[in-house]
Amino acid sequence: MERGSLFRKRWLWFDRYPQIGVLIKMEIIRIEISMLARKQLSKLPRPIQDSFLKWVDRFEIIGIQETRKIKGYHDEPLKGDRNGQRSIRLNRAYRAIYIQRILGDIKILEVLEINKHSY
């Protein structure tokens, strides 16, 4: 799996003129996967890896705000020691922990770790 850092450009379209589609803004998205997360991901079962890659693909296609609305991922902010971080559920046992940063026009999503969640 060679997905250390990815750049994607996504075009946002103005709704008012759906027949012509007036371009208003270009959004640049970058995904970074930490070394720890890559190592953890390589040791996980294949269905968990597939679920993670599907989440990354959805993020690239529809953006983070729309991906957060998908209820199956249970995207939620974390509290306590992990304040400022967010998590998504890859299945009932595993979750990915990430942070989102914005540098000018670039949105950066950094996956910190993927671990087995204890309830």
C-alpha positions as CSV (number, residue, x, y, z in Angstrom):
1,M,0.0,0.0,0.0
2,E,1.8,3.1,-1.2
3,R,-0.6,5.9,-0.1
4,G,1.7,8.1,2.1
5,S,0.4,11.5,0.9
6,L,-2.2,12.1,-1.7
7,F,-3.3,15.3,-3.5
8,R,-6.8,15.7,-5.0
9,K,-8.5,18.6,-6.6
10,R,-12.3,18.8,-6.3
11,W,-14.4,21.3,-8.1
12,L,-17.3,22.9,-6.3
13,W,-20.2,23.9,-8.5
14,F,-22.7,26.7,-8.1
15,D,-26.3,25.3,-7.7
16,R,-28.1,28.3,-9.2
17,Y,-27.3,27.4,-12.8
18,P,-27.3,23.6,-12.9
19,Q,-27.5,23.6,-16.7
20,I,-24.2,25.4,-17.2
21,G,-22.4,24.7,-13.9
22,V,-20.6,27.9,-13.0
23,L,-17.2,27.1,-11.4
24,I,-16.8,29.1,-8.1
25,K,-13.9,27.5,-6.2
26,M,-11.3,24.8,-6.5
27,E,-10.7,22.8,-3.3
28,I,-7.3,21.1,-2.8
29,I,-7.3,18.1,-0.5
30,R,-4.3,16.3,0.9
31,I,-4.4,13.1,2.9
32,E,-1.4,12.1,5.0
33,I,-1.1,8.7,6.7
34,S,1.4,8.6,9.6
35,M,4.1,5.9,9.7
36,L,2.4,4.4,12.8
37,A,-0.9,4.2,10.9
38,R,0.7,2.6,7.9
39,K,2.4,0.0,10.0
40,Q,-0.9,-0.7,11.9
41,L,-2.8,-0.9,8.6
42,S,-0.5,-3.4,7.1
43,K,-1.1,-5.8,10.0
44,L,-4.9,-5.5,10.0
45,P,-7.3,-8.0,8.3
46,R,-8.0,-7.3,4.7
47,P,-11.7,-6.2,5.2
48,I,-10.5,-3.5,7.7
49,Q,-8.0,-2.3,5.1
50,D,-10.6,-2.2,2.5
51,S,-13.0,-0.3,4.7
52,F,-10.3,2.3,5.4
53,L,-9.4,2.7,1.8
54,K,-13.1,3.1,0.9
55,W,-13.3,5.9,3.6
56,V,-10.3,7.6,2.1
57,D,-11.8,7.4,-1.4
58,R,-15.1,8.8,-0.2
59,F,-13.3,11.7,1.4
60,E,-11.4,12.4,-1.8
61,I,-14.6,12.3,-3.9
62,I,-17.2,14.1,-1.8
63,G,-15.1,15.9,0.8
64,I,-14.8,15.6,4.6
65,Q,-18.1,17.5,5.4
66,E,-20.2,15.1,3.4
67,T,-18.3,12.0,4.5
68,R,-18.9,13.0,8.1
69,K,-22.6,12.9,7.5
70,I,-22.5,9.1,6.6
71,K,-23.9,7.5,9.8
72,G,-22.1,4.2,9.3
73,Y,-18.7,5.8,10.1
74,H,-19.8,7.3,13.4
75,D,-17.4,10.2,12.8
76,E,-17.1,11.9,16.2
77,P,-14.8,14.3,18.0
78,L,-12.7,12.8,20.8
79,K,-12.4,14.1,24.4
80,G,-9.8,14.1,27.1
81,D,-6.2,13.4,26.1
82,R,-7.4,13.2,22.4
83,N,-9.1,16.6,22.4
84,G,-8.9,18.0,18.8
85,Q,-8.8,14.6,17.2
86,R,-11.7,12.8,15.5
87,S,-12.4,9.1,15.0
88,I,-14.3,7.0,12.5
89,R,-15.4,3.4,12.9
90,L,-14.1,1.0,10.3
91,N,-16.2,-1.8,11.9
92,R,-17.4,-2.6,15.4
93,A,-13.9,-3.3,16.7
94,Y,-11.6,-1.0,14.7
95,R,-11.4,2.8,14.4
96,A,-9.1,5.3,12.7
97,I,-8.1,8.4,14.5
98,Y,-7.3,11.6,12.5
99,I,-7.0,15.3,12.7
100,Q,-7.9,18.0,10.1
101,R,-5.8,21.0,9.4
102,I,-6.3,23.9,6.9
103,L,-3.4,25.6,5.4
104,G,-4.7,28.4,3.1
105,D,-6.7,26.7,0.4
106,I,-5.4,23.2,1.2
107,K,-7.3,20.9,3.5
108,I,-5.1,18.3,5.2
109,L,-6.4,15.2,6.8
110,E,-3.8,13.4,8.8
111,V,-4.6,9.8,9.9
112,L,-2.6,9.3,13.2
113,E,-3.4,5.7,14.0
114,I,-5.8,2.8,13.4
115,N,-6.4,0.7,16.4
116,K,-8.8,-1.8,18.0
117,H,-11.3,0.1,20.1
118,S,-12.1,-1.1,23.6
119,Y,-15.7,-0.3,24.7
